[in-house]
Amino acid sequence: MRHILILGAGTAGTVIANRLSRRLRSQLRAGRVNITIVDPDPVHLYQPGLLFIPFGESFRERITKDRRPTLDRDVRYVASAITAMDPDSDTVTLADGTRLSYDLCIVATGARLVPEETEGMTGPGWRESVHEFYSLEGAERLGYALDCFVGGRVVVNVVEMPIKCPVAPLEFAFLADAYFTNCGIRDKVEIVYATPLDGAFTKPVAAKSLGHLLEEKGILLETEFNTGRIETRAAGAPADELDGRAGALVSWDERRIPFDLLVTVPVHKGAAFIATAAGLGDAMDFVMVNPRTLQSQRKPNIFALGDAANCPTSKAGSVAHFQAEVLEENVVRMLEGRALDAGFDGHANCFIETGHRKALLIDFNYDTEPLPGMFPYAWGPVPLLKESRLNHLGKLAFRHAYWNRLLPGRDFPGIDAKMKRSGKRMLQTQD
Ligand SMILES: Cc1cc2nc3c(=O)[nH]c(=O)nc-3n(C[C@H](O)[C@H](O)[C@H](O)COP(=O)(O)OP(=O)(O)OC[C@H]3O[C@@H](n4cnc5c(N)ncnc54)[C@H](O)[C@@H]3O)c2cc1C
């Protein structure tokens, strides 16, 4: 009997578990292989839905489901947290001290928020004037804060990269512009977007398009802003240094942005247990993998996918889905003693909400940045890097596709794990 152990049953863990279960059905039923997945949280959260909660456009019941029914019936689910991993003995330890052994392990424990890493973030202003929307509790609390907001400066901030869905804070800024316009108070609200990047996004062509959109919507862009600390009135910071506002975001080079409401994306790290296995993770506890095969650099029988892996592409659900297709093949090859497929090309795609029921779509990989053109076919129907109503409908429809196609590990017609170049207008910035 070969034991496949999957750590984490979020997007990535669930997709790979369900794909492997289908692929290895006869071996599972014959007792030659088993698949176990471990996750302490009995509820699955559709994270892209968090973006809409602060604006009252979604709610908890719409974006959560019991975890067990999202997993194939032949997958064994253990509701517990991993506290340690020992690659030398091929075991992990659970919170109650139980040890599980494996022949092949897949790490899919995602990224965790560590707001306490930034001085002043979780002080007395936390969830009062300092908010985040990357957790369910945070998104709901921010919703109450927006309900009560009557005007002032809203600062949307990314502390440092990498973060999950790097476009989500930009989407938040766009949606905030539309929200305050619809509430009739846009003229009383100043929106500032403060990022450590040198533009609105990581890739030049998309950064230019998104930068124009910020400008059009009157959102001020503060680039190369490396957050050092947060000062709040509630924590006793001097009122004159806060410009009479609720707090100030202060960079390492002492640039100050006073705010009435801060919407920040805290530092992200991999799961804490990664640090218990020497050589498994990088400085931020993301698993060091071969970016094309997803095999760990620490030991050949360990793989990682989704946000937990340190692949140089976006941390996004779409990436987890594309990676799972390659990893499914590699798990089978590993069990059969064959060479791995170096097939993951960094493919990522994401709808970006821009407000007023419009969105744009980006599609890219390790070698090709997001470019204008059409998707998924050369003729379309969906435009790339261009605002449209169709893209907005695509983003809304994605929730249904997530529960019914993506999580069960089924493919999307016309959308392959490998990025297609057809339909994209190759620009001169591409080499
Ligand atoms: C606000 C927001 C908007 C987003 N929008 C988009 C979007 O539009 N498009 C897109 O593609 N992506 C989007 N994403 C990103 C997407 O949700 C993530 O990239 C995706 O969920 C990654 O899947 P994962 O399985 O790697 O991590 P997760 O889905 O976070 O799952 C990790 C799992 O591991 C479990 N776990 C953690 N620690 C342990 C432990 N010690 N032991 C056992 N289990 C553990 C957790 O309970 C969790 O269930 C968004 C994310 C956010 C926060």
The ligand as a Tripos MOL2 file, in Angstrom:
@<TRIPOS>MOLECULE
LIG
   53    58     1     0     0
SMALL
NO_CHARGES

@<TRIPOS>ATOM
      1 C1         -9.3270   38.6090   -1.0860 C.3       1 LIG1
      2 C2         -8.8170   37.5440   -2.0110 C.ar      1 LIG1
      3 C3         -9.2070   37.5460   -3.3380 C.ar      1 LIG1
      4 C4         -8.7350   36.5760   -4.2090 C.ar      1 LIG1
      5 N1         -9.1430   36.5960   -5.5090 N.ar      1 LIG1
      6 C5         -8.6940   35.6490   -6.3730 C.ar      1 LIG1
      7 C6         -9.1420   35.6330   -7.7160 C.ar      1 LIG1
      8 O1         -9.9490   36.4660   -8.1430 O.2       1 LIG1
      9 N2         -8.6550   34.6650   -8.5470 N.ar      1 LIG1
     10 C7         -7.7620   33.7240   -8.0940 C.ar      1 LIG1
     11 O2         -7.3470   32.8780   -8.8860 O.2       1 LIG1
     12 N3         -7.3260   33.7220   -6.8140 N.ar      1 LIG1
     13 C8         -7.7790   34.6450   -5.9420 C.ar      1 LIG1
     14 N4         -7.3640   34.6390   -4.6320 N.ar      1 LIG1
     15 C9         -6.2960   33.7080   -4.2230 C.3       1 LIG1
     16 C10        -6.7810   32.2990   -3.9570 C.3       1 LIG1
     17 O3         -7.8800   32.2890   -3.0810 O.3       1 LIG1
     18 C11        -5.6170   31.5090   -3.3660 C.3       1 LIG1
     19 O4         -4.4920   31.6590   -4.1880 O.3       1 LIG1
     20 C12        -5.9810   30.0280   -3.2710 C.3       1 LIG1
     21 O5         -6.9660   29.8660   -2.2900 O.3       1 LIG1
     22 C13        -4.7340   29.2140   -2.9520 C.3       1 LIG1
     23 O6         -5.0860   27.9070   -2.6400 O.3       1 LIG1
     24 P1         -4.2260   27.0880   -1.5620 P.3       1 LIG1
     25 O7         -4.8890   25.7850   -1.4400 O.co2     1 LIG1
     26 O8         -2.8040   27.1610   -1.8900 O.co2     1 LIG1
     27 O9         -4.4100   27.9030   -0.1980 O.3       1 LIG1
     28 P2         -5.7600   27.9980    0.6450 P.3       1 LIG1
     29 O10        -6.9270   27.9320   -0.2440 O.co2     1 LIG1
     30 O11        -5.5810   29.1930    1.5220 O.co2     1 LIG1
     31 O12        -5.7740   26.6720    1.5250 O.3       1 LIG1
     32 C14        -4.8190   26.3600    2.4940 C.3       1 LIG1
     33 C15        -5.4430   25.3330    3.4200 C.3       1 LIG1
     34 O13        -4.4180   24.8380    4.2830 O.3       1 LIG1
     35 C16        -4.9600   24.6870    5.5730 C.3       1 LIG1
     36 N5         -3.8590   24.7540    6.5430 N.ar      1 LIG1
     37 C17        -3.1120   25.8240    6.8570 C.ar      1 LIG1
     38 N6         -2.2110   25.4910    7.8060 N.ar      1 LIG1
     39 C18        -2.3970   24.1700    8.0720 C.ar      1 LIG1
     40 C19        -1.7690   23.2450    8.9440 C.ar      1 LIG1
     41 N7         -0.7840   23.6240    9.7790 N.pl3     1 LIG1
     42 N8         -2.1910   21.9760    8.9570 N.ar      1 LIG1
     43 C20        -3.1950   21.5710    8.0920 C.ar      1 LIG1
     44 N9         -3.8450   22.4060    7.2560 N.ar      1 LIG1
     45 C21        -3.4350   23.6890    7.2530 C.ar      1 LIG1
     46 C22        -5.9460   25.8440    5.7110 C.3       1 LIG1
     47 O14        -6.9230   25.5870    6.7140 O.3       1 LIG1
     48 C23        -6.5290   25.9380    4.3120 C.3       1 LIG1
     49 O15        -7.7100   25.1880    4.2010 O.3       1 LIG1
     50 C24        -7.8380   35.5730   -3.7230 C.ar      1 LIG1
     51 C25        -7.4680   35.5580   -2.3900 C.ar      1 LIG1
     52 C26        -7.9560   36.5290   -1.5320 C.ar      1 LIG1
     53 C27        -7.5350   36.5020   -0.0670 C.3       1 LIG1
@<TRIPOS>BOND
     1     1     2 1
     2     2     3 ar
     3     2    52 ar
     4     3     4 ar
     5     4     5 ar
     6     4    50 ar
     7     5     6 ar
     8     6     7 ar
     9     6    13 1
    10     7     8 2
    11     7     9 ar
    12     9    10 ar
    13    10    11 2
    14    10    12 ar
    15    12    13 ar
    16    13    14 ar
    17    14    15 1
    18    14    50 ar
    19    15    16 1
    20    16    17 1
    21    16    18 1
    22    18    19 1
    23    18    20 1
    24    20    21 1
    25    20    22 1
    26    22    23 1
    27    23    24 1
    28    24    25 2
    29    24    26 1
    30    24    27 1
    31    27    28 1
    32    28    29 2
    33    28    30 1
    34    28    31 1
    35    31    32 1
    36    32    33 1
    37    33    34 1
    38    33    48 1
    39    34    35 1
    40    35    36 1
    41    35    46 1
    42    36    37 ar
    43    36    45 ar
    44    37    38 ar
    45    38    39 ar
    46    39    40 ar
    47    39    45 ar
    48    40    41 1
    49    40    42 ar
    50    42    43 ar
    51    43    44 ar
    52    44    45 ar
    53    46    47 1
    54    46    48 1
    55    48    49 1
    56    50    51 ar
    57    51    52 ar
    58    52    53 1
@<TRIPOS>SUBSTRUCTURE
     1 LIG1         1 GROUP 0 **** ****
